[in-house]
Each structure stands twice: as C-alpha cells, then as structure tokens.
Amino acid sequence: MKQLSQFIQEKKLSISNLTKSIEVPGVDTSLAKVTLPDEEDINILSLVENSIKEFVLDNCQKVGFDSKTDLSNLHKFMDVDKIADCQNYVNNQLQNSMMRWAYHVAKSRLCFQGDFYIDKEIYVRINYPYDKALEGQKSSQTDPNHRLTKYNHGRPRSSWGHGPHKDSWYGHSHSAINLWFSVCGTNEDATMTLYPEHAYKDTTYDPESMYASYSEKLGKNVRLKMNNGENFIFDPELLHSTRINTSEETRIVLTLRLSNSEPLFSKDINHDIYDLWVKSDSVKNGDFLSKKVGKKVSINDHPSTDKIDDYYVYEADKDLNYIFNKEHRHDFDIKDGILFEMRFNNGECLAVWSKNKLYKFSKKCPHVGAPLIGAEFDPEKIKIKCPAHGAEFCLKTGNSGSDKLSLKIID
C-alpha cells in the first residue's frame, strides 16, 4: 500500500499540471489552481442553471422571474426556506450528469491514469447574501442538537458558513482533491477564504465545531475570486473557510472530490468516515452506484501546535470612553498596524495605531464571536479582516457591507 507521502506528492503533481488553468494569487500552484471553462464545464453550468430555474418556476412566486433571469439574483425570487428543497431537487435530477462531468475533469484536467474514484457526495450549494439568509428559520428551533447550531449562535442554517478547516478532520480522504465549481456569485465578497501558511502544517482544531482553534495563528488569508464556469481545484489539506456573503449576489457552486488512488482515511478521526465512492470504470459504463472503499490508517489529524504569541496589552487607569489623541502615542510601545489589547477600569477592547490615529473596537467579531486579535489590518482602507470567515470591517464605521453585521467601534 502507498505511503501517505506518496498520496501527497501525487496530488501536488496533478494540481501543478492542471490543463488550461491559472494561478491563485498567494497560493502555491501545487496546492490550488483555477481552470478556465471548457465545453464540458459550460454544459454542466447550463444544466445546473436550467434545473434551478425549473424548480423556481414550478415552486415559487415567480413575478419577474423567467428562463433568462440571472441566478445571482435568485434571493429576490425564491424564499430562503426553499433553498434546501431546491438544492435537493438539482442534486437528484443531475446526479448522473454531475458524475459524468467529474469523470471528465479527472481525465482531461487532472490527467488521472488508470482506476480512480469519485466521491458520492456531489452537491449544488446555494448561499444567499447574509442579511437575506438570516430570514430563514432559526437553527435553534430546526436543528437544536446539531453540533454547529451553538457555533452559529442559533442562526438559520441558510446563513451558516464553514470556519477554517481541513477536510480530513471530518473523515474525508487524505488522497482526495477538491473541486469547487462556480455557477454564479463567486465574487471576492462571497467566496472562500484560504490560509496557505497552514497547508500540511500542524493545526489544532476545536473538537466541538471541528474548526481551527481560535488560539491558532492562521497567518495571511487569501480571498478567492472566480468567474462563472471556472473551477477551483485544490488540496483539501489547504486550510480554508467560507467567507460570509456580504455581497448583493447569490452564490451558487458545485462541490465534489476526486481521488487518483483508493481513498485513505484516518481511523482515529472523531467523525463519520466518508467512504462511499464510485469507481471510474463504473461511471464510464453508466453505473453510478457508490460502494464503500478505502483504507483506514493511523494519521495524526489533531496535533498540538504553536498558539498565538503573547500580544501587547495597554493597562489604562481610566474608563473605556477615555479619548486618546496623538500626543499620547508615546505611551504605546508598539508599531503602527499591529493589533493590541487595551484594558480599562470598566472594560476591554482591541486597538490599532495608524498614521498617529488610534482606532478602538470590540475584541470579538459580531458574526460568531471569533477573537479579532488575529485579524489582518489594511492601513489603506482602514479595515480589519476577521481570521475566521473573512468578513471585513471598517474601523471608522464598523460597516462590513451587511446591514446586520457591524463591528462595535469605540470612540
């Protein structure tokens, strides 16, 4: 049996050599690339669009909606609580077509040789703008026992986004390569956030949410931007998360996994093992039934690693509403652009100096409460970017682009 190192090298080689592809800025080409649309991509794009439109025309109030409607406006025509039914409709209707398309990607783009495997879990995923998604039924009522209901503060499932994770933490194969195909709406404010410094690096995760621990230093994160019909093909050991959709567009993507070898799973993972796959020869012969496959081996999926370093704390013998002017700059032994903590008689906050101006704001992101001490600061836009789900907040106004997601700014 192949060693894990062999699986890794095979994946890197396949991704590096992707045909008709472009690089993702800030990400090594052995970890991820984006393929430009070919005839088969355009065909599956059309099938997905038509299937969604068919569902809307048959099941929704469709004033102003027709076959020519841009699906990035889907949230204006279909109630948020119909998303799950629409996704199921498309997945069931197009499962075989999507499997054939996956076979094409494996053969023509990744150049897989011999037998390979296609994950049974092929999905169309619809994500509304965050404010609209919040109109759905609360998960505290619909899914009170789901492990992510608490993480998402009981908000509707339609508004959920994945925190930073590696797919193997959830029982997915270490040999897999992921496909994230853009149907529409994958603009930079509604896409995926990537953490290239954590690919194949020890990363501690929270056992309840199974997302990267808040104590982890995630490093620089990269926003993915794609056009319709493009396919983001990446190694799922590249730490990634769902960016909160603060755009005005509905995002629709098609997701699946491929493996050039028999899938390899960690036997110690604290989650279900996703071992239902379809062999390539079966798909070629029109047989789309999945079977249990793969090997389970000992792999350390939850190592200990470095935590966020101690950071600068300014102790103020004053109340939190104390106004700091530039003449107080000498009190701070810290460079511009570095986030630090301030502690007052009546509370705490984070702060950052930029061009002799001090910006003070809440310690936690208003989305799911992720600590902002690891956020990135943009001195040109005077914004910070949450390390968990990529939402950006203006430090002058607290605005994120979403009316229902604002950071508390302290004057």
Secondary structure, 3 states (H helix, E strand, C coil): CCCHHHHHHHHHHHHHCCCCEEECCCCCCCCEEEECCCHHHHHHHHHHHHHHHHHHHHHCCCCCCCCCCCHHHHHHCCCHHHHHHHHHHHHHHHHHHHHHHHHHHHHHHCCCCCCCEEECCCEEEEECCHHHHCCCCCHHHHCCCCHHHHHCCCCCHHHCCCCCECHHHHCCCCCEEEEEEEEECCCCCCCEEEEHHHCCCCCCECCCCCCECCCCCCCCCEECCCCCCCEEEECCCCEEEECCCCCCCCEEEEEEEEECCCCEEECCCCCCCCCEEEEHHHHHCCCCCCEECCEEECCCCCCCCCCCCCCCEEECCCCCCCCCCHHHHHHCCCCCCCCEEEEECCEEEEEEEECCEEEEECCECCCCCCEHHHCEEECCCCEEECCCCCCEEECCCCCCCCCCCCCCEEC
